Amino acid sequence: QEQIVCQFLRDAPRLIGASGLGAATCAIVPWPHQQVVSRRVTASYPARYLLADEVGLGKTIEAGLVLRQLWLSGVVHRALILAPKSVLRQWQEELYEKFALNVPIYDGAAFQDIRGEEHAPTTPNPWDGVDLALVSSQLVKRRERRQTLLEARPWDLVIVDEAHHARRRDFLDLNRYRPNRLLELLNRLQTRTRGIILMTATPMQVHPIEVWDLLSLLGLSGEWGADGRAFLRFYEELRKPSAEADWSFIFRLLRAELALGDGWLAPEFEVTAVRELGPVDWERVRRLLDDSDPARTFRSLPPRARSVAVGLVRRHTPLHRLVFRNTRELLREYVRRGLLRDRVPTRDPRLVWIPMRDEEQALYDRIEEYITRFYRKYEGERKGLGFVMAVYRRRLTSSFYAVQRSLERRLAFLRGQAGLGLEEDLEQAELSLDVDEWHLADRELFRDEIAYVEDFVHALSMLGGYDSKVERLLQDLRDLFRHRDTVLVFTQYTDTMDFLREQLRQSYGTHVACYSGRGGERWDGVMWVPVTKEEIKNAFREGQVKVLLCTEAASEGLNLQTCGVLINYDMPWNPMRVEQRIGRVDRIGQRYDEVWIRNYFYEGTVEARVYQALSRRINWFQEVVGPLQPILAHVERTIETVALVPEAEREQALREELSRIEAELDQVSAGLNLDEWAGQAEGTTPLEAPVTLAELAAVLTTAPTLQALFRPHETIENGFWLRHEGQEVAVTFDPATFD
């Protein structure tokens, strides 16, 4: 009997009615929308999808649920996950802790598992010897690495995180397709895999054609896939007044989309339409699909039937079929219907303008002039050579300490004593940009800088560590701690984080911790000591740490819904990166009804003036960004353009750039709004699973042969000691206990 039960457990994932077994036996309880997405994706495998949920709604959980179910059931035997280097460890930890999948990370030389053990490749092509792996997008897009991946055995499933980094090099001429290296890799890799899952909350960064580029990886056919212009025109026609739209073109593309499903309409749409119109008028609408002149027939329909016909078109598109876009508003509806008990918070964002002291302003202006001058000089020498100066200009508005440390490294580089020291900046830039490293290597071009840099390093050291932003931070912390227990402070740079932690520990001592690419660190009263991510999260949740400093490159995975205050100590030029930061605290299950967000600017800087001017039209960070995504991406271009022109030309450049963005805001209704067109995870049904964790626990801990391996844990309720490979390991079958 015991043998029969164990055979049943072994075969359970492959049984009929086991479609929810992966979710039912993982270490989390998925939210309703995550269950719906994962069920749809696994049931239709190898169909390909784009997961585009808003930041903080758990795309990683959805992908993990899919991978676990397909892996357990034996449908998928080989899977590869591409993700930015900065989040690889987070992916590995989440897959292990939440889904019991030990996925090794490939660093170009060896595969490292969750325990840190390294395993050298066992085959000439390293990818042929593993069936489940994580790798950084930055690594595999390199020319010397790309071919090895493409020549490996085919994959069953490829998952790409932050897929928006795969994009065109420019959007000026849509007839000219010039993919960057990551998009070029994915175009070739998609022929070497059965299934693909792309993940990004912001698939449209600059232009709607980016959405088409990503959907093309998923399998657009016919006129939809032949030309991105037809894709864009379809949505443009539907935004026109009904009398002006080209309904013949619209219905031609609708028929092409329906041909993929043998002409079947979505059953739930048809039921609703018949109920609204009655069978006669619905039949008139349905016949539009076969009509030789649908434009004439459409205009002859009664108003209600025309409305349903428009709904028919909107419901049956590649965006609705291939893209999941779940929003906080959908989850608030789940709360209202009693399907979700967790809190969905609102936001209170504020822009904070911080005036500089006279000596700070004078030094700021001088450094800005130096950066602008040499940027133009280097760009004149060789296109792309000014990139380094653009990096320093971004650091200038983070903190004076950050730019001081940057210029000290710059001086060492100019003197031939060190490398360029821009690893932190390049890691972020090279995902979307194809940065040529040889641009950064010719020191002889930079000799004229030395005297300038020496002078600035000396002047910055004379500030003595004073910074007006620090003074404002200390004041705000005193006020905030009267109402909230903990505060999260974000900065772009490790240099600024190191500066801030020394300032804050003087007031807050052991209540200060930080998290960066170095990992977690906490002040113990004597020195900064390393701590794990889980120790950081637990100490912050329990109030032992009151101020947590983070760099955004390392912040993924630090989901801190117990914290109700976020301070952006510096503001990235791209507002979408600010949105990613906010997503760390604006999460389902947030402790507070409202999340407070404070955004710091040095008053009068280019960044401050751009954000301030646009605040009359944009409610900065009040809601998760929807149709404004491409326009907000232009904010980064605007700031860089204006910040790097000579001061005499700056006012005119600022006016021109702001006028361009204002015009784009006026046209925002003509944009491609994913919230309007993509599919949502509506409706929930119980998970189908032939066995539950409780039943698994009952079998394994009581079966005559197996029960000897388990003994109850002395201090952890629902915990056991499991004898495994010569040692005892603490285990549980209860997700709440595990968490």
C-alpha positions in Angstrom: 0.0 0.0 0.0 2.8 2.4 0.9 4.4 1.7 -2.5 1.2 2.4 -4.3 0.8 5.8 -2.5 4.4 6.8 -3.3 3.9 5.9 -7.0 0.7 8.0 -7.0 2.7 11.0 -5.6 5.4 10.4 -8.1 2.9 10.4 -11.0 0.6 13.1 -9.7 1.9 16.0 -11.8 1.1 14.1 -15.0 -2.5 13.2 -14.0 -5.6 14.7 -15.5 -6.8 17.4 -13.1 -3.3 18.4 -12.0 -3.1 21.7 -13.7 -2.8 23.5 -10.4 -0.5 21.2 -8.6 2.5 23.4 -9.0 0.7 26.3 -7.4 -0.9 24.2 -4.7 2.4 22.8 -3.6 4.6 25.8 -3.7 5.6 27.9 -0.7 3.3 30.8 -1.5 -0.4 31.4 -1.9 -0.7 33.2 -5.3 -3.0 36.2 -5.7 -6.1 35.7 -7.9 -4.6 37.4 -11.0 -1.4 35.3 -10.7 -3.4 32.1 -10.6 -5.3 33.1 -13.7 -2.2 34.1 -15.7 -0.2 31.0 -14.8 -3.2 28.7 -15.6 -3.7 30.4 -19.0 -0.1 30.2 -19.9 0.5 26.6 -18.9 -2.8 25.4 -20.4 -1.9 26.9 -23.8 1.8 26.0 -23.8 3.8 26.3 -26.1 1.9 29.6 -26.9 4.1 32.6 -26.2 3.2 35.6 -24.0 4.2 39.0 -22.7 3.6 39.5 -19.0 3.3 43.3 -18.6 1.7 43.7 -15.1 2.3 46.9 -13.3 5.4 47.1 -11.1 4.8 45.3 -7.8 2.1 42.9 -9.0 4.3 39.8 -9.1 5.4 39.0 -12.7 8.2 36.9 -11.3 5.7 34.9 -9.3 3.6 34.3 -12.4 6.7 33.1 -14.3 7.7 30.9 -11.4 4.3 29.3 -11.2 4.4 28.6 -14.9 7.9 27.1 -14.8 7.2 25.0 -11.8 4.0 23.5 -13.3 5.5 22.8 -16.7 8.7 21.3 -15.1 6.8 19.1 -12.6 4.5 17.8 -15.3 7.4 16.9 -17.6 6.1 19.2 -20.4 9.2 21.3 -20.2 12.6 19.6 -19.9 15.0 22.5 -20.8 14.4 26.1 -19.6 16.6 29.2 -19.8 16.0 32.5 -17.9 17.6 35.7 -19.2 17.6 38.6 -16.7 19.7 41.7 -15.9 22.8 40.9 -14.0 21.6 42.9 -11.0 18.6 40.7 -10.4 20.1 37.2 -11.2 20.6 36.4 -7.5 17.0 37.5 -6.7 15.7 35.2 -9.4 17.7 32.3 -8.1 16.5 32.9 -4.5 12.9 33.3 -5.4 12.8 30.2 -7.6 14.3 28.2 -4.7 12.4 29.7 -1.8 9.0 30.0 -3.4 9.0 27.2 -6.0 11.6 24.7 -4.8 13.7 25.0 -8.0 17.5 25.1 -7.7 18.4 27.0 -10.8 22.2 27.6 -11.3 23.5 30.9 -12.6 26.0 30.9 -15.4 28.7 33.5 -15.1 30.6 32.7 -18.3 32.9 30.2 -16.7 30.9 28.0 -14.3 27.3 27.3 -13.1 26.7 28.4 -9.5 23.8 26.8 -7.6 21.8 28.3 -4.7 24.3 27.1 -2.1 27.2 28.9 -3.9 28.7 25.7 -5.2 30.3 26.0 -8.6 30.0 23.4 -11.3 32.2 23.5 -14.4 30.6 22.9 -17.7 30.5 19.1 -18.6 30.1 19.6 -22.4 32.1 21.5 -25.1 29.1 23.8 -25.4 28.3 24.7 -21.8 24.6 25.1 -22.5 24.3 21.4 -23.6 25.1 20.1 -20.2 22.4 21.8 -18.2 18.6 21.7 -18.5 17.7 24.6 -16.2 19.8 27.8 -16.0 19.9 31.6 -15.3 22.2 34.0 -17.2 22.6 37.7 -17.5 21.3 39.4 -20.6 24.5 41.5 -20.6 26.6 38.4 -20.9 24.8 36.5 -23.6 24.3 39.5 -25.9 28.0 39.9 -26.3 29.2 38.8 -29.8 31.7 36.3 -28.5 29.0 34.6 -26.3 25.9 34.8 -28.5 26.9 32.1 -31.0 27.6 29.5 -28.3 24.0 30.0 -27.0 22.5 29.8 -30.4 24.4 26.6 -31.3 23.2 24.8 -28.1 20.5 22.2 -28.0 17.0 23.7 -28.4 15.1 24.9 -25.4 11.5 24.1 -24.3 11.0 27.5 -22.6 12.9 30.8 -22.6 12.0 33.5 -20.0 13.3 37.0 -20.6 13.0 39.5 -17.7 13.1 43.3 -18.3 12.5 42.5 -22.0 12.1 46.2 -22.9 15.9 46.4 -23.0 15.6 44.5 -26.3 14.8 47.4 -28.6 15.6 49.2 -31.8 18.6 51.6 -31.9 16.4 54.4 -33.2 12.9 55.3 -34.2 13.3 58.1 -36.7 12.7 55.8 -39.7 10.4 52.9 -39.0 11.2 51.4 -42.4 14.8 50.9 -41.2 15.0 48.1 -38.7 18.2 48.2 -36.6 17.8 46.0 -33.5 20.2 46.4 -30.6 22.3 43.3 -29.7 19.8 42.0 -27.2 16.9 42.2 -29.6 19.0 40.7 -32.4 19.9 37.8 -30.0 16.2 37.2 -29.2 15.2 37.3 -32.8 17.5 34.4 -33.5 16.9 32.6 -30.1 13.1 32.5 -30.7 13.7 29.9 -33.4 15.6 27.7 -31.0 12.8 27.4 -28.4 9.3 26.1 -28.2 7.9 28.6 -25.7 8.8 32.2 -24.8 7.7 34.4 -21.9 8.7 38.0 -22.0 8.4 40.1 -18.9 8.3 43.9 -18.5 6.0 46.5 -16.9 7.1 49.0 -19.5 7.2 47.4 -23.0 6.8 50.8 -24.6 9.6 53.0 -23.6 9.8 55.5 -26.5 7.5 54.5 -29.4 4.6 52.1 -29.9 6.6 50.2 -32.5 8.6 48.7 -29.5 5.5 46.7 -28.6 5.3 45.3 -32.1 9.0 44.4 -31.9 8.4 42.3 -28.8 5.2 40.8 -30.0 7.0 39.7 -33.2 9.1 37.4 -30.9 5.9 35.8 -29.8 4.6 35.0 -33.2 2.6 37.6 -35.2 1.4 36.2 -38.5 -0.1 37.5 -41.7 -0.5 41.2 -42.1 0.0 41.8 -38.4 3.5 40.3 -38.5 4.6 41.4 -41.9 4.9 45.1 -41.2 4.8 47.1 -38.0 3.1 50.0 -39.8 -0.1 47.9 -40.2 0.0 47.1 -36.5 0.3 50.8 -35.6 -2.3 51.8 -38.2 -4.9 49.4 -36.8 -4.9 51.1 -33.4 -4.7 54.6 -35.0 -7.8 53.8 -37.0 -9.8 52.7 -34.0 -9.0 56.0 -32.2 -10.6 58.0 -35.0 -14.3 59.0 -34.9 -16.4 56.2 -36.2 -17.3 58.0 -39.4 -13.7 58.5 -40.3 -12.2 55.1 -39.5 -11.2 52.7 -42.3 -13.5 49.8 -41.4 -12.5 47.7 -44.4 -8.9 47.8 -43.1 -9.9 47.2 -39.5 -12.0 44.1 -40.3 -9.3 42.7 -42.7 -6.9 42.6 -39.8 -9.6 41.3 -37.4 -10.1 38.4 -39.8 -6.3 37.8 -39.9 -6.3 37.6 -36.1 -9.3 35.3 -35.9 -7.7 32.9 -38.5 -5.2 31.9 -35.8 -8.1 30.5 -33.7 -10.0 28.9 -36.6 -12.3 31.8 -36.7 -13.8 31.3 -33.2 -14.8 34.3 -31.2 -14.2 34.5 -27.5 -17.2 32.6 -26.0 -17.6 35.0 -23.1 -17.8 38.0 -25.5 -20.4 36.2 -27.7 -22.6 35.4 -24.7 -22.5 39.0 -23.5 -23.2 40.4 -27.0 -26.2 38.2 -27.5 -27.6 39.2 -24.2 -27.1 42.9 -25.0 -28.4 42.9 -28.6 -30.6 39.9 -29.0 -29.9 37.1 -31.6 -31.0 39.1 -34.7 -28.8 42.2 -34.3 -25.9 40.0 -33.0 -26.1 38.0 -36.2 -25.8 41.2 -38.2 -22.7 42.1 -36.3 -21.2 38.7 -36.6 -21.7 38.7 -40.4 -19.3 41.7 -40.6 -16.5 39.1 -40.4 -17.5 37.6 -43.8 -18.8 40.8 -45.4 -17.2 41.9 -48.7 -17.9 45.6 -47.8 -17.8 45.7 -43.9 -17.5 49.5 -43.9 -20.8 50.0 -45.6 -22.5 47.4 -43.4 -21.0 48.7 -40.2 -22.4 52.2 -40.9 -25.9 50.7 -41.5 -26.0 49.1 -38.0 -28.0 50.6 -35.2 -25.9 52.6 -32.6 -25.9 49.8 -30.0 -24.9 47.2 -32.6 -22.1 49.5 -33.8 -20.9 49.8 -30.2 -20.8 46.0 -29.9 -19.0 45.7 -33.2 -16.3 48.0 -31.9 -16.1 45.9 -28.8 -15.7 42.8 -31.0 -12.8 44.4 -32.7 -11.1 45.6 -29.5 -11.5 42.2 -27.9 -9.9 40.2 -30.7 -6.4 41.6 -31.2 -2.8 40.3 -30.8 -2.4 42.6 -27.8 -5.4 41.1 -26.0 -4.3 37.6 -27.0 -0.6 37.8 -26.2 -0.2 40.4 -23.5 -1.3 40.2 -19.8 -1.5 43.6 -18.2 -2.9 43.5 -14.7 -3.2 46.8 -12.8 -3.8 47.9 -9.3 -7.3 49.0 -10.3 -8.1 45.4 -11.2 -6.9 44.3 -7.8 -8.9 47.0 -6.0 -11.9 45.4 -7.8 -10.9 42.0 -6.5 -10.9 43.6 -3.0 -14.4 45.1 -3.5 -15.6 41.6 -4.6 -14.1 39.9 -1.7 -11.6 37.9 -3.8 -8.5 39.6 -2.2 -8.1 40.5 1.4 -4.7 42.3 1.1 -4.5 46.1 1.1 -3.9 47.9 -2.2 -2.4 51.2 -1.1 -2.6 54.7 -2.7 0.3 57.2 -3.0 1.1 60.6 -1.7 4.1 61.8 -3.8 5.8 65.2 -3.3 8.6 67.0 -5.2 11.0 68.6 -2.8 13.2 71.6 -4.0 16.3 72.0 -1.9 18.3 75.3 -2.3 22.1 75.1 -2.3 24.3 77.3 -0.2 26.4 79.9 -2.1 29.6 77.9 -2.1 27.7 74.8 -3.2 26.1 76.6 -6.1 29.3 78.2 -7.3 31.1 74.8 -7.3 28.1 73.1 -8.9 28.1 75.7 -11.7 31.9 75.3 -12.3 31.7 71.5 -12.5 28.7 71.6 -14.8 30.6 74.0 -17.1 33.6 71.6 -17.1 31.5 68.6 -17.9 29.7 70.5 -20.8 32.9 71.7 -22.3 34.6 68.4 -22.4 31.5 66.6 -23.5 31.3 68.7 -26.6 35.1 68.3 -27.2 35.0 64.5 -27.0 31.8 64.1 -29.0 33.6 66.2 -31.7 36.6 63.9 -31.6 34.6 60.7 -31.8 30.8 59.9 -31.6 30.1 58.3 -28.3 33.2 59.5 -26.5 31.2 62.0 -24.5 29.4 59.2 -22.7 31.8 59.4 -19.7 31.0 63.1 -19.3 27.2 62.3 -19.4 27.8 59.8 -16.6 29.5 62.4 -14.4 26.7 64.9 -15.1 24.2 62.4 -13.8 26.3 61.9 -10.6 26.5 65.6 -10.0 22.9 65.8 -8.9 23.1 62.8 -6.7 25.5 64.3 -4.1 28.7 66.3 -4.0 30.4 63.3 -2.4 29.5 61.1 -5.4 30.9 63.5 -7.9 34.0 64.0 -5.8 34.7 60.2 -5.7 34.0 60.0 -9.4 36.5 62.8 -10.2 39.1 61.2 -7.9 38.8 58.0 -9.9 38.9 60.1 -13.1 42.1 61.7 -12.0 43.7 58.3 -11.3 42.6 57.2 -14.8 44.0 60.3 -16.4 47.3 59.8 -14.7 47.4 56.2 -15.8 47.1 54.8 -12.3 43.7 53.0 -12.6 40.9 52.0 -14.9 37.9 54.2 -15.7 35.9 53.0 -12.7 32.5 53.2 -14.2 31.3 49.6 -13.7 28.2 50.7 -11.8 27.1 53.1 -14.5 28.0 50.8 -17.4 26.1 47.8 -15.9 22.9 49.9 -16.1 23.6 51.5 -19.5 24.8 48.5 -21.4 21.5 46.6 -21.2 19.8 48.9 -23.7 22.9 50.7 -25.2 25.6 48.9 -27.0 28.5 50.7 -25.3 31.7 50.1 -27.2 34.4 49.7 -24.6 37.2 50.9 -26.9 35.6 54.4 -26.7 36.7 54.5 -23.1 40.3 53.4 -23.4 42.3 56.2 -25.1 43.8 58.3 -22.3 45.8 60.6 -24.6 42.6 62.3 -25.7 41.9 63.3 -22.1 45.1 64.9 -21.0 43.7 68.5 -21.0 41.4 67.6 -18.2 43.9 66.9 -15.5 44.3 70.5 -14.2 40.5 71.0 -14.1 39.9 67.7 -12.2 42.7 68.4 -9.7 41.1 71.8 -8.9 37.7 70.3 -8.5 38.8 67.5 -6.3 40.4 70.0 -4.0 37.4 72.3 -3.9 35.0 69.5 -3.2 37.1 68.3 -0.3 36.9 71.8 1.2 33.1 71.4 1.6 34.0 69.2 4.5 31.2 66.8 3.9 28.4 69.4 4.1 25.5 68.9 1.7 22.2 70.8 1.8 20.4 67.7 0.8 21.7 65.8 3.8 20.5 68.6 6.1 17.0 68.3 4.5 17.0 64.5 4.9 17.9 64.7 8.6 15.1 67.2 9.1 12.5 65.2 7.2 13.5 62.0 9.0 12.8 63.7 12.4 9.4 64.7 11.1 8.5 61.4 9.5 9.4 59.3 12.5 6.6 61.0 14.4 4.1 59.2 12.2 5.9 56.2 10.7 8.3 53.5 12.0 10.6 53.0 9.1 11.9 54.9 6.0 13.5 53.6 2.8 16.0 55.9 1.1 17.0 55.3 -2.5 20.1 56.6 -4.4 21.5 55.7 -7.8 25.1 55.3 -6.6 27.0 53.3 -4.0 29.2 56.4 -3.4 26.2 58.4 -2.3 24.9 55.5 -0.2 28.3 55.3 1.6 28.3 59.0 2.3 24.7 59.0 3.6 25.3 56.0 5.9 28.2 57.8 7.7 26.0 60.9 8.2 23.0 58.9 9.4 24.7 56.5 11.8 25.7 59.5 13.9 22.1 60.1 14.7 20.6 56.6 14.3 23.4 54.3 15.2 22.5 50.6 14.9 19.1 51.5 13.4 20.8 52.1 10.0 21.4 49.5 7.4 22.1 49.5 3.7 21.7 47.3 0.7 23.8 47.6 -2.6 25.7 45.5 -5.1 27.9 44.5 -2.1 24.9 42.9 -0.4 23.4 43.9 3.0 25.4 45.8 5.6 24.5 47.0 9.1 26.2 49.2 11.7 26.8 47.2 14.8 28.0 50.1 16.9 31.7 49.7 15.9 31.8 48.9 12.2 29.7 48.0 9.2 29.1 44.2 9.1 27.7 42.1 6.2 24.2 40.7 6.6 22.0 38.7 4.3 19.1 40.1 2.4 16.7 38.1 4.6 18.3 39.5 7.8 17.9 43.0 6.4 14.2 42.5 5.5 13.4 40.9 8.9 15.2 43.6 10.9 13.4 46.3 8.9 10.1 44.6 9.3 10.5 44.3 13.0 11.7 47.9 13.5 15.2 47.1 14.5 16.4 49.0 11.4 14.6 52.3 11.0 16.5 53.7 8.0 17.3 51.5 5.1 19.6 52.9 2.4 19.4 51.2 -1.0 20.9 51.5 -4.5 18.4 50.8 -7.2 20.6 48.3 -9.0 20.4 45.9 -6.0 16.9 46.7 -4.8 15.0 44.1 -6.8 13.8 41.5 -4.4 13.7 43.8 -1.5 9.9 44.0 -1.4 9.2 46.1 1.7 5.4 46.4 2.1 5.8 47.0 5.8 7.5 50.4 5.0 5.2 53.4 4.3 7.8 56.0 3.4 10.1 56.2 0.4 12.7 59.1 -0.1 14.3 59.4 -3.5 17.5 61.1 -2.4 18.4 61.6 -6.1 16.1 61.4 -9.1 17.0 59.3 -12.2 16.6 61.2 -15.5 14.3 58.4 -16.6 11.1 58.6 -14.5 10.4 54.9 -15.2 13.3 54.1 -12.9 11.6 56.1 -10.2 8.5 54.0 -10.8 10.6 50.8 -10.3 11.8 52.2 -6.9 8.3 53.0 -5.8 7.3 49.4 -6.6 9.4 48.2 -3.7 6.9 49.7 -1.2 3.7 50.2 -3.3 2.8 46.6 -3.1 -0.2 44.5 -2.4 -0.4 43.8 1.3 1.1 47.2 2.2 0.9 47.9 5.9 -0.4 51.5 5.4 -3.4 52.8 3.3 -1.2 55.5 1.8 2.5 55.4 0.8 4.4 58.6 1.3 7.0 59.4 -1.4 9.5 62.4 -1.2 11.5 63.2 -4.3 14.6 65.4 -3.7 16.1 67.9 -6.2 18.8 70.6 -5.9 16.7 73.7 -6.7 17.4 75.4 -10.0 19.2 72.4 -11.7 18.2 71.3 -15.1 16.5 68.1 -13.6 14.5 70.2 -11.2 13.4 72.6 -13.8 12.2 69.9 -16.2 10.3 68.0 -13.5 8.8 71.3 -12.1 7.7 72.6 -15.5 6.0 69.3 -16.4 4.3 69.0 -13.0 1.6 71.3 -14.3 0.6 68.6 -16.7 1.7 65.3 -15.1 0.8 64.2 -11.6 4.3 62.8 -10.9 4.1 59.2 -9.5 0.5 59.6 -8.2 -0.5 56.5 -10.1 1.5 53.8 -11.9 2.3 55.2 -15.4 0.1 54.0 -18.2 -0.2 55.7 -21.6 2.5 58.3 -20.6 5.3 55.8 -20.8 6.8 56.9 -24.1 6.5 60.5 -23.2 8.2 60.0 -19.8 11.1 58.2 -21.6 11.6 61.5 -23.5 12.1 63.3 -20.2 15.5 61.5 -19.9 16.5 62.6 -23.4 15.4 66.2 -22.6 17.4 66.4 -19.4 20.5 65.0 -21.0 20.2 67.3 -24.1 19.7 70.4 -22.0 22.3 69.5 -19.3 25.0 69.0 -21.8 24.7 72.2 -23.9 26.7 75.4 -23.0 25.1 77.6 -20.4 24.5 80.4 -23.0 22.3 78.0 -25.1 20.6 76.3 -22.2 17.5 78.4 -21.8 16.6 78.2 -25.5 17.3 74.4 -25.5 15.1 74.0 -22.4 12.2 75.9 -23.9 12.4 73.9 -27.1 12.6 70.5 -25.4 9.7 71.3 -23.0 7.6 72.5 -25.9 8.2 69.2 -27.7 7.1 67.2 -24.6 4.0 69.5 -24.1 3.0 68.8 -27.7 3.4 65.1 -27.1 1.2 65.4 -24.0 -1.4 67.0 -26.1 -1.4 64.0 -28.4 -1.3 61.4 -25.6 -4.7 60.1 -26.5 -3.2 59.0 -29.8 -0.7 56.7 -28.0 -1.0 53.0 -27.6 -2.4 52.5 -24.1 -1.7 48.9 -22.9 -4.1 49.3 -20.0 -6.8 49.7 -22.6 -5.9 47.0 -25.0 -4.1 44.2 -23.3 -5.8 41.2 -21.6 -6.5 41.1 -17.8 -6.8 38.1 -15.5 -10.5 38.3 -14.9 -12.3 35.6 -13.0 -10.9 32.9 -10.7 -11.5 29.2 -10.3 -10.2 26.8 -7.7 -6.8 25.2 -8.3 -6.9 21.6 -9.6 -4.5 19.4 -7.7 -4.7 15.7 -7.0 -2.7 16.2 -3.8 -2.2 19.1 -1.3 0.7 19.9 0.9 -1.2 18.8 3.9 -1.8 15.4 2.3 1.8 15.2 1.3 2.8 15.9 4.9 0.4 13.2 6.2 1.9 10.6 3.9 5.6 11.4 4.3 5.5 11.8 8.1 3.4 8.7 8.8 4.3 6.1 6.2 6.1 3.2 7.9 9.3 3.4 5.7 9.5 7.2 5.5 8.3 8.4 9.0 11.7 7.5 10.5 13.3 10.3 8.5 11.1 13.0 10.2 10.9 14.2 13.8 8.9 17.2 15.1 10.8 20.4 15.5 11.2 21.5 19.1 10.5 25.2 18.7 8.8 25.7 15.3 5.1 24.8 15.0 4.4 22.8 11.8 8.2 22.3 11.5 10.1 19.0 11.3 13.7 17.8 11.3 14.4 15.8 8.2 17.4 13.4 8.1 18.9 14.0 4.6 22.3 13.0 3.3 23.8 12.4 6.7 22.5 15.6 8.4 19.3 17.0 9.8 17.6 19.9 8.0 14.6 22.0 9.3 11.7 21.6 6.9 8.0 22.4 6.8 5.0 21.6 4.7 3.2 24.9 5.7 3.8 28.0 3.4 3.0 30.4 6.3 5.6 28.8 8.5 8.1 28.8 5.7 7.6 32.5 5.1 
